[in-house]
Amino acid sequence: VGLSVLSALCLTTTAHARDVSFSDCGQGEVKAVRVENCSDGTCSVASGLAVRVDIDFVSATNAATPRLDGQVDFSGLRVAIPGFETDGCKATQCPVLPGAMTSLRLEVPLSEVSESAPREARETLASARPAMLLRIASPSGAPLACVRIPFQLVPDVD
């Protein structure tokens, strides 16, 4: 019975999102970032997985229908994340109000990033330290928040 409880506790713990290191690429709006399916605090992701990213931010701008943009930055070479949802209202409660803490929950499909990357990016993928670049903006393009999350794709273990 003790082993079963310990196994269940381990499974529950690994399913929780973890705080990860990030840099705010905006004006300091991002307060916290948590990522699920990362194996450590610096976000090592199995190449076949999508990751859930939770971002807490305080926007200085109002947005009734925020737009999302997701890219992977391979040392300056940016690639759009295939299948990334751009409707911000599917990831948070709309509208986004200025000065209010807003929580955003995204599913980031990293599973096809390596296949969609240009050849020069794929050649350095194993040694590179790519970063997810996630931006939230108003419909007119005014920035609400921007976060850069370093990660590493690791081979799927079966």
C-alpha positions in Angstrom: 0.0 0.0 0.0 2.9 2.4 0.8 4.4 1.9 -2.6 1.1 2.6 -4.3 0.6 5.8 -2.4 4.2 6.9 -3.2 3.7 6.1 -6.9 0.4 8.1 -7.0 2.2 11.0 -5.3 5.0 10.9 -7.8 2.5 10.9 -10.7 0.5 13.8 -9.2 3.7 15.8 -8.6 5.0 15.4 -12.2 1.7 16.6 -13.7 1.9 20.0 -12.0 3.2 23.1 -13.8 6.6 24.3 -12.5 8.0 27.8 -12.3 10.6 28.2 -15.0 13.3 30.8 -15.7 12.1 33.4 -18.2 12.8 36.9 -19.4 10.2 39.6 -19.9 10.6 40.9 -23.5 8.1 43.7 -22.9 7.9 46.4 -20.3 7.9 44.2 -17.1 4.3 43.1 -17.4 5.0 39.4 -16.8 5.0 38.4 -13.1 5.2 34.6 -13.2 5.5 31.7 -15.7 4.8 28.1 -15.0 5.2 25.2 -17.5 3.9 21.7 -17.4 5.6 18.8 -19.0 9.1 20.3 -18.4 11.4 17.8 -16.7 13.3 20.6 -14.8 13.2 24.3 -13.9 14.9 25.2 -17.1 12.4 23.3 -19.2 13.7 20.2 -21.0 10.8 19.0 -23.2 10.4 15.7 -24.9 10.3 16.3 -28.6 6.9 14.7 -29.1 5.0 16.7 -26.5 3.0 19.9 -26.3 3.5 21.9 -23.1 1.0 23.9 -21.1 2.3 27.4 -20.2 0.6 29.6 -17.6 1.5 33.3 -17.7 0.5 35.8 -15.1 0.8 39.4 -16.2 -0.4 42.9 -15.6 -1.1 44.9 -18.8 -1.0 48.6 -19.1 -3.4 48.4 -22.0 -7.0 47.4 -22.4 -7.9 44.7 -25.0 -11.4 43.3 -25.6 -10.0 40.5 -27.8 -6.3 39.9 -27.3 -4.2 38.2 -30.0 -1.5 35.7 -29.3 1.7 35.0 -31.3 4.0 32.1 -30.6 7.5 31.6 -32.1 10.6 29.6 -31.4 13.8 31.7 -31.5 16.9 29.7 -32.6 19.6 32.2 -31.8 17.9 35.0 -33.8 16.2 32.8 -36.4 12.5 32.8 -35.5 10.1 30.1 -36.6 6.3 30.3 -36.0 5.0 27.5 -33.8 2.7 25.3 -36.0 -0.8 25.0 -34.6 -0.4 27.8 -32.1 -3.8 29.2 -31.0 -3.9 33.0 -31.7 -7.3 33.8 -30.1 -6.4 35.2 -26.7 -10.0 34.8 -25.4 -9.5 31.0 -25.6 -6.6 31.3 -23.2 -7.9 33.9 -20.7 -11.1 35.7 -19.6 -11.8 38.7 -21.9 -11.5 41.6 -21.9 -8.0 42.2 -20.6 -8.1 45.2 -18.3 -5.3 47.6 -17.6 -3.7 47.2 -14.1 -5.5 43.9 -13.4 -3.6 40.7 -12.9 -4.4 38.4 -15.9 -3.7 34.7 -16.1 -3.2 33.1 -19.5 -3.2 29.4 -20.1 -1.7 28.2 -23.4 -1.1 24.8 -25.0 2.1 25.2 -26.9 2.5 22.4 -29.5 6.3 22.0 -29.7 6.1 18.6 -31.2 6.4 19.9 -34.8 8.8 22.7 -34.2 11.9 20.8 -35.3 10.2 19.6 -38.5 9.0 23.1 -39.4 12.3 24.8 -38.7 14.5 25.8 -41.6 17.4 23.5 -42.4 20.0 25.8 -40.7 18.1 25.8 -37.5 17.6 22.0 -37.5 21.3 21.5 -38.0 22.0 23.4 -34.7 18.9 22.2 -32.8 20.8 19.5 -30.8 23.4 22.0 -29.5 21.2 25.2 -29.5 19.2 26.5 -26.6 16.1 27.7 -28.3 13.5 29.8 -26.6 9.7 30.1 -26.8 8.7 33.7 -27.6 5.1 34.2 -26.6 3.5 37.6 -27.2 0.0 38.9 -26.2 -1.3 42.0 -28.1 -4.4 44.0 -28.6 -6.2 43.6 -32.0 -4.5 46.8 -33.2 -1.1 45.3 -32.3 -0.4 47.2 -29.0 1.7 45.0 -26.8 0.1 43.6 -23.6 2.9 41.2 -22.5 5.8 39.3 -24.0 7.8 36.4 -22.5 10.8 34.5 -23.6 11.2 31.0 -22.1 14.4 29.0 -22.8 13.9 25.3 -23.4 15.6 22.3 -24.8 14.0 19.6 -26.9 15.2 16.2 -25.7 14.5 12.8 -27.5 11.3 11.1 -26.7 11.9 8.2 -24.3 9.6 5.2 -25.0 
